[in-house]
């Protein structure tokens, strides 16, 4: 799935294994990704206000 969603961090794990980059997705009822938040730092996440704004822009709020 990490390759399918484009969040692969090659050799980013402790022992050089492939891991997923930190990411958040809004996916609609049909499975289409409508919004993505990618970051390089696992401690950084989208602020709730940003997610709510994205939902409203998409007409789902």
CNS distance restraints for C-alpha pairs under 8 A (distance, minus, plus):
assign (resid   1 and name CA) (resid   5 and name CA) 6.03 0.50 0.50
assign (resid   2 and name CA) (resid   6 and name CA) 5.97 0.50 0.50
assign (resid   2 and name CA) (resid   7 and name CA) 5.16 0.50 0.50
assign (resid   2 and name CA) (resid   8 and name CA) 5.25 0.50 0.50
assign (resid   2 and name CA) (resid  19 and name CA) 7.65 0.50 0.50
assign (resid   2 and name CA) (resid  20 and name CA) 5.66 0.50 0.50
assign (resid   3 and name CA) (resid   7 and name CA) 6.20 0.50 0.50
assign (resid   3 and name CA) (resid   8 and name CA) 5.52 0.50 0.50
assign (resid   7 and name CA) (resid  20 and name CA) 5.36 0.50 0.50
assign (resid   7 and name CA) (resid  21 and name CA) 5.10 0.50 0.50
assign (resid   7 and name CA) (resid  22 and name CA) 7.56 0.50 0.50
assign (resid   7 and name CA) (resid  23 and name CA) 7.24 0.50 0.50
assign (resid   8 and name CA) (resid  18 and name CA) 6.93 0.50 0.50
assign (resid   8 and name CA) (resid  19 and name CA) 6.14 0.50 0.50
assign (resid   8 and name CA) (resid  20 and name CA) 4.89 0.50 0.50
assign (resid   8 and name CA) (resid  21 and name CA) 6.00 0.50 0.50
assign (resid   9 and name CA) (resid  18 and name CA) 5.90 0.50 0.50
assign (resid   9 and name CA) (resid  19 and name CA) 5.34 0.50 0.50
assign (resid   9 and name CA) (resid  20 and name CA) 5.48 0.50 0.50
assign (resid   9 and name CA) (resid  21 and name CA) 5.56 0.50 0.50
assign (resid  10 and name CA) (resid  16 and name CA) 7.88 0.50 0.50
assign (resid  10 and name CA) (resid  17 and name CA) 7.02 0.50 0.50
assign (resid  10 and name CA) (resid  18 and name CA) 4.51 0.50 0.50
assign (resid  10 and name CA) (resid  19 and name CA) 6.50 0.50 0.50
assign (resid  11 and name CA) (resid  15 and name CA) 7.68 0.50 0.50
assign (resid  11 and name CA) (resid  16 and name CA) 4.16 0.50 0.50
assign (resid  11 and name CA) (resid  17 and name CA) 4.56 0.50 0.50
assign (resid  11 and name CA) (resid  18 and name CA) 4.46 0.50 0.50
assign (resid  11 and name CA) (resid  19 and name CA) 6.93 0.50 0.50
assign (resid  12 and name CA) (resid  16 and name CA) 5.85 0.50 0.50
assign (resid  12 and name CA) (resid  17 and name CA) 6.24 0.50 0.50
assign (resid  12 and name CA) (resid  18 and name CA) 5.66 0.50 0.50
assign (resid  12 and name CA) (resid  19 and name CA) 5.76 0.50 0.50
assign (resid  13 and name CA) (resid  17 and name CA) 4.89 0.50 0.50
assign (resid  13 and name CA) (resid  18 and name CA) 6.01 0.50 0.50
assign (resid  13 and name CA) (resid  19 and name CA) 5.79 0.50 0.50
assign (resid  21 and name CA) (resid  38 and name CA) 7.38 0.50 0.50
assign (resid  21 and name CA) (resid  39 and name CA) 7.02 0.50 0.50
assign (resid  21 and name CA) (resid  40 and name CA) 6.52 0.50 0.50
assign (resid  21 and name CA) (resid  42 and name CA) 7.62 0.50 0.50
assign (resid  22 and name CA) (resid  38 and name CA) 6.17 0.50 0.50
assign (resid  22 and name CA) (resid  39 and name CA) 5.67 0.50 0.50
assign (resid  22 and name CA) (resid  40 and name CA) 6.57 0.50 0.50
assign (resid  22 and name CA) (resid  41 and name CA) 6.78 0.50 0.50
assign (resid  22 and name CA) (resid  42 and name CA) 5.29 0.50 0.50
assign (resid  23 and name CA) (resid  36 and name CA) 7.09 0.50 0.50
assign (resid  23 and name CA) (resid  37 and name CA) 5.55 0.50 0.50
assign (resid  23 and name CA) (resid  38 and name CA) 4.56 0.50 0.50
assign (resid  23 and name CA) (resid  39 and name CA) 6.36 0.50 0.50
assign (resid  23 and name CA) (resid  45 and name CA) 7.96 0.50 0.50
assign (resid  24 and name CA) (resid  36 and name CA) 5.74 0.50 0.50
assign (resid  24 and name CA) (resid  37 and name CA) 5.10 0.50 0.50
assign (resid  24 and name CA) (resid  38 and name CA) 6.67 0.50 0.50
assign (resid  24 and name CA) (resid  45 and name CA) 7.86 0.50 0.50
assign (resid  24 and name CA) (resid  46 and name CA) 7.67 0.50 0.50
assign (resid  25 and name CA) (resid  33 and name CA) 6.66 0.50 0.50
assign (resid  25 and name CA) (resid  34 and name CA) 7.48 0.50 0.50
assign (resid  25 and name CA) (resid  35 and name CA) 5.67 0.50 0.50
assign (resid  25 and name CA) (resid  36 and name CA) 4.65 0.50 0.50
assign (resid  25 and name CA) (resid  37 and name CA) 6.50 0.50 0.50
assign (resid  26 and name CA) (resid  33 and name CA) 5.90 0.50 0.50
assign (resid  26 and name CA) (resid  34 and name CA) 5.57 0.50 0.50
assign (resid  26 and name CA) (resid  35 and name CA) 5.06 0.50 0.50
assign (resid  26 and name CA) (resid  36 and name CA) 6.59 0.50 0.50
assign (resid  26 and name CA) (resid  55 and name CA) 7.99 0.50 0.50
assign (resid  27 and name CA) (resid  31 and name CA) 5.63 0.50 0.50
assign (resid  27 and name CA) (resid  32 and name CA) 5.43 0.50 0.50
assign (resid  27 and name CA) (resid  33 and name CA) 4.38 0.50 0.50
assign (resid  27 and name CA) (resid  34 and name CA) 5.63 0.50 0.50
assign (resid  27 and name CA) (resid  35 and name CA) 7.28 0.50 0.50
assign (resid  28 and name CA) (resid  32 and name CA) 5.44 0.50 0.50
assign (resid  28 and name CA) (resid  33 and name CA) 6.49 0.50 0.50
assign (resid  28 and name CA) (resid  34 and name CA) 6.65 0.50 0.50
assign (resid  34 and name CA) (resid  58 and name CA) 7.64 0.50 0.50
assign (resid  35 and name CA) (resid  54 and name CA) 7.02 0.50 0.50
assign (resid  37 and name CA) (resid  45 and name CA) 7.93 0.50 0.50
assign (resid  37 and name CA) (resid  46 and name CA) 6.69 0.50 0.50
assign (resid  39 and name CA) (resid  44 and name CA) 6.74 0.50 0.50
assign (resid  39 and name CA) (resid  45 and name CA) 7.58 0.50 0.50
assign (resid  46 and name CA) (resid  50 and name CA) 6.31 0.50 0.50
assign (resid  46 and name CA) (resid  51 and name CA) 6.70 0.50 0.50
assign (resid  47 and name CA) (resid  51 and name CA) 6.64 0.50 0.50
assign (resid  48 and name CA) (resid  52 and name CA) 6.16 0.50 0.50
assign (resid  49 and name CA) (resid  53 and name CA) 6.03 0.50 0.50
assign (resid  50 and name CA) (resid  54 and name CA) 6.21 0.50 0.50
assign (resid  51 and name CA) (resid  55 and name CA) 6.26 0.50 0.50
assign (resid  52 and name CA) (resid  56 and name CA) 6.19 0.50 0.50
assign (resid  52 and name CA) (resid  61 and name CA) 7.67 0.50 0.50
assign (resid  53 and name CA) (resid  57 and name CA) 6.14 0.50 0.50
assign (resid  54 and name CA) (resid  58 and name CA) 6.23 0.50 0.50
assign (resid  55 and name CA) (resid  59 and name CA) 6.44 0.50 0.50
assign (resid  55 and name CA) (resid  60 and name CA) 5.48 0.50 0.50
assign (resid  55 and name CA) (resid  61 and name CA) 5.61 0.50 0.50
assign (resid  56 and name CA) (resid  60 and name CA) 5.75 0.50 0.50
assign (resid  56 and name CA) (resid  61 and name CA) 4.60 0.50 0.50
